Amino acid sequence: MPAGYGVDQADDYVAWDLVEERLRESLHYWLATTRPNGRPHVVPRWGVWLDGAFWYDGSPETIHVNNLEENPNTVLHLESGSEVTIVEGLSLRPDPITGVLGERLATEYARKYGAQYTPSADAWSDEMAGGMRTIEPNKVIAWSQFPRDLTRYTF
């Protein structure tokens, strides 16, 4: 902790179960990428937290996907500035998604966003079908009462 915050370390921690609940239940996420010239780019996204990763889609023609193809490092932030959850990791295109995983993703999208916005279970089975990406975290930072419960998880 920087000396100006008045604490050497946090007094309390945000439990991983609570962090995952925030990631699962959030409806809107902010995704930060870096353009090839070094300028930042931020875009709101919908997505689901499933099996320890964030799954979301976006057209391969979007700025953020083009940025990620050049540099897959990304930061994902939930909307709240008071119950903070920040995920750092790599955004990558997964292998084609079919079967049980496709069904689980479709079910979770339907739960959060409604049937009208839910792709079918096989919507991500080929490259032309939607541009699904996944972020597996390498670091997650969370707090609710900064700096008392500032928590960092590394993977």
N, C-alpha and C positions, 0 to 999 in steps of 0.2 A: 504494500500500500504506500502511495506517496505520503510523505510526512505531513502534508497539509490537511489530510483527512482526519488526523487526530487519533488514528488507531493503527496498531501494528498488524493486526489480522482481524478477520471477521469473528464476531462472538457466536454466531449461529450460522447455519447453512440451509440452503434450499435443497430439500430432498429430491433425489433423482425422480422419484415417482411423481412429484409435483411438477417438475420440469417437463416430463413426458406428458402429463395431463394437459399442461398449457399448450404444448406442441400439437397434441391430438385435437383439442377442442377449439383452437383458434380458427377463425374463418378466413382471416386475411393475414398475409405475410409480406414483408418487404424483402426483396432480393437485390443485393448489391453486386455488381460486376465491374470489371475494369475494361475500358475500351483499349484497342491496340496502341493508341497514342498516350495512354496513361490516365485519361480523364475518367472519372467515375460515372456509373450509370446505376440508377435505382428504379425498380419497377414493382408494383404490387402483384402478388400472385395468389391463386387458390392452390390448395394442395392438401395432402394427407400425410400424417406421421404414422408409419407402419413398419414394424420390425426394425426399429432403431434407425430409420432413415426417413427423409422427407421426399415424397413423390409428387411431382407436378408436371404439367405439360405446357408446352409453348411451341409455336410454329418455328421451324428451323430458320425462317426468314426474319425473325425478330432481332432487334439489337442485342438483347441480353443473351440469346442463344448464340449469336455470332461471336459475341465477346467470350462466352464460355468455351466455344470451340478453340479459340486462340489461347485462353487462359482459364482453366476450369476452377481456379480458386474463387470462392464466393462467400458472402456473409448473408445469413437469413436472420431477420429480426421480426419479432411479433409486434403488433400495434401498440401495446401498452408501454408507456414510458415510466410507469411506476412498478408494475410487476414484469420486470424485464427478463427476456430470454433471447439470447443471441447465439446463433449456431455458425461456426466457421467450418468449412469443409470444401470438398471438391464436388462440383456438379458434373455428372457424367451421364451419358446415354446408356441405359441398361440393355441387356440382351432382350430380344423380343419377349413380350409379356403375354402369356397365355394361361389357360387352365385355372388352377386354384388361385394363383397370385392375381390374375386378371379379375377373377370373381371377387376376391377380397378388396382389391382397389376399387372396383365398381361399387361394392356395398358401402365402403367408407365414404366415397364421393357422394353417393345418394343420401347417406345419413346426414352429411354436413351441408350439402348444397341443393338437395332435391333431385328428383328423378329427371326433370327437364334439363339439368346440366350434367347428367351422369353418362359417361361413355359406356358402351357395352363392355362385357368382360374381355372380349378379344380385340378391343379398339386399338391396343398398343402392340399388336402381334407382328406388325411389319413397319418398316421405316417411314412409309408414306402415311401411316395412320394417325399421326398426332404429335410426335416429338416429345414423348415422355422422357423425363430426366429424374435423377435421384441425387440427393445430397446425403452422404454419410458423414457425420460430424468427425472432426479431429479435435475440436474444442467447443464447449458450450459454457457460456457465462450467464448467470442468473442472479437476480436479487429482487426483494420486495421492500426492504428497509435499508437502503444503501447508507452507509457502508457496513452496517451491522451484520448483514447476512450475505454479503458478496461471496458468490460461490463459483468456482471454476472446475469443470470436469474436462479431463483430457482423455483421448482415445488413441 
